[in-house]
Amino acid sequence: MPIEIERKFLVTGDAWRAAAREVVPMTQGYLNDLAAMDTGAMKASVRVRIQGDEAYLNLKSRELGHTRQEFDYAIPVDDARGLMALSVGGVVDKRRHYVEVGGWLWEVDEFLGENAGLVVAEIELDSADEAFDPPAWIGAEVTHLKRYYNLALATRPYAAWTDPERAATDAG
């Protein structure tokens, strides 16, 4: 069973940009919404993503935190466009920057559209307790804050957040 162990952080400043080795535009939509996950009506998010000239259907279990089941399947781009039209909530547009620092690959997502202004970095690990050295541009960890999940951003984008929500990085 495929398991994803991923930690998510806010990004401070622009120092990471110089180290980006590749930038890929991404558009993604969800075939279920946050309410279906919160109520337990669905136990996995169902996402369709178009990234560059490739497309994927993704299912991710609903656990909050750094470790979840994840299934990712390549699909034809035309199929992805059809599925995108069926998505609920908004579509999440972003540019993913692949940044290698100290032997670690960081995926820095620079959000666009209604989520513009939000920049987060993710690192995938082999184990939940694996140690790593975060670069200087890594800010507060937001792995356990549901509002930073892409599914949540499709439902309630960053533009709708209050100033206290944007500032808070605790479990609230």
C-alpha positions in Angstrom: 0.0 0.0 0.0 1.5 3.4 -1.0 2.1 5.6 2.0 3.1 9.3 1.7 5.0 10.9 4.6 5.1 14.6 3.9 5.7 17.7 6.0 4.5 21.1 4.9 5.9 24.5 5.9 5.3 28.2 5.1 8.1 29.8 3.1 9.7 33.1 4.0 11.3 35.4 1.5 12.5 34.5 -2.0 15.9 33.0 -1.4 14.6 29.6 -2.6 14.0 30.9 -6.1 17.6 30.9 -7.2 17.9 27.2 -6.3 14.8 26.1 -8.3 15.8 23.6 -10.9 12.4 23.2 -12.5 9.0 25.0 -12.5 5.9 23.1 -13.4 2.4 24.8 -13.8 -0.3 22.8 -12.1 -4.1 23.0 -12.1 -6.1 20.7 -9.8 -9.7 20.1 -8.9 -11.4 17.8 -6.5 -14.4 15.4 -7.2 -15.4 15.7 -3.5 -15.3 18.6 -1.1 -14.0 19.2 2.4 -17.4 18.7 4.0 -17.5 15.1 2.6 -14.2 14.5 4.3 -15.0 16.2 7.5 -18.3 14.4 8.0 -16.7 11.0 7.2 -19.0 10.6 4.1 -15.8 10.0 2.2 -12.6 8.6 3.5 -10.3 9.9 0.7 -10.0 13.0 -1.4 -10.3 12.5 -5.1 -8.1 14.9 -7.1 -7.5 15.4 -10.8 -4.3 17.3 -11.7 -2.9 18.6 -14.9 0.8 19.4 -14.6 2.5 20.6 -17.7 1.6 18.1 -20.4 0.7 15.2 -18.0 -2.3 14.4 -15.9 -3.1 12.3 -12.9 -5.9 11.0 -10.8 -5.0 10.9 -7.1 -6.7 9.5 -4.1 -5.4 10.4 -0.6 -6.7 9.1 2.7 -8.3 11.7 5.0 -5.9 11.5 8.0 -4.7 14.8 9.2 -1.0 15.0 9.6 2.2 13.8 7.8 1.3 10.2 7.0 -1.4 9.2 4.7 -2.3 6.6 2.0 -1.8 8.0 -1.5 -2.6 6.4 -4.8 -1.6 8.3 -8.0 -2.5 7.2 -11.6 -1.5 8.8 -14.9 -4.5 9.5 -17.1 -4.9 11.1 -20.5 -4.9 14.9 -20.4 -8.3 15.0 -22.2 -9.8 12.8 -19.6 -8.4 15.1 -16.9 -10.0 18.1 -18.5 -13.3 16.2 -18.5 -12.9 15.3 -14.8 -11.8 18.9 -14.0 -15.2 20.1 -15.3 -16.9 17.8 -12.7 -14.8 19.2 -9.8 -16.6 20.7 -6.8 -15.5 23.9 -5.2 -12.8 25.9 -6.9 -9.8 24.9 -8.9 -6.3 25.3 -7.4 -3.7 26.9 -9.7 -0.1 27.0 -8.7 3.5 26.8 -9.9 5.5 24.0 -8.3 9.2 24.8 -8.0 11.5 21.8 -7.4 14.3 23.0 -5.1 17.2 20.8 -4.1 19.0 21.8 -0.9 21.5 19.7 1.1 20.5 16.5 -0.6 16.8 17.1 0.0 14.2 17.8 -2.7 11.7 20.5 -1.6 8.5 21.1 -3.6 7.7 24.8 -3.2 4.2 25.6 -4.3 3.5 29.2 -5.3 -0.3 29.6 -5.5 -2.1 31.7 -8.0 -5.6 33.0 -8.5 -7.7 33.1 -5.3 -4.8 31.5 -3.4 -2.2 34.1 -4.6 0.1 35.2 -1.9 0.4 31.8 -0.3 3.7 29.9 -0.7 4.3 26.6 1.0 7.1 24.0 0.8 6.7 20.3 1.2 9.3 17.6 1.8 8.6 13.9 1.4 10.3 11.6 3.9 11.0 7.9 4.2 9.8 7.8 7.9 7.8 10.0 10.1 10.8 10.6 12.5 13.4 11.1 9.8 15.6 14.1 10.5 16.4 16.8 8.0 18.0 20.2 7.9 15.5 22.8 6.8 16.9 25.6 4.6 16.9 29.2 6.0 13.8 30.1 4.0 11.6 27.5 5.7 9.1 29.1 8.1 6.5 27.6 10.5 5.3 24.0 10.0 1.7 23.8 9.0 1.5 20.0 8.3 -1.3 19.6 10.9 -3.4 22.6 9.8 -6.2 21.5 7.5 -6.7 24.9 6.0 -3.3 24.6 4.2 -4.3 21.3 2.4 -5.1 21.8 -1.3 -8.6 20.4 -0.8 -9.3 23.0 1.8 -7.8 25.7 -0.5 -10.2 24.6 -3.3 -13.1 25.0 -0.8 -12.0 28.1 1.0 -9.2 29.9 -0.8 -6.5 32.0 0.8 -8.2 35.2 -0.4 -11.1 34.4 2.0 -8.9 33.9 5.1 -9.0 36.4 7.9 -5.8 38.1 9.1 -5.7 36.0 12.2 -6.0 32.8 10.1 -3.1 33.9 7.9 -1.0 34.7 11.0 -1.8 31.6 13.1 0.4 28.5 12.7 -0.7 26.6 15.8 -3.3 23.9 15.9 -6.1 26.4 15.5 
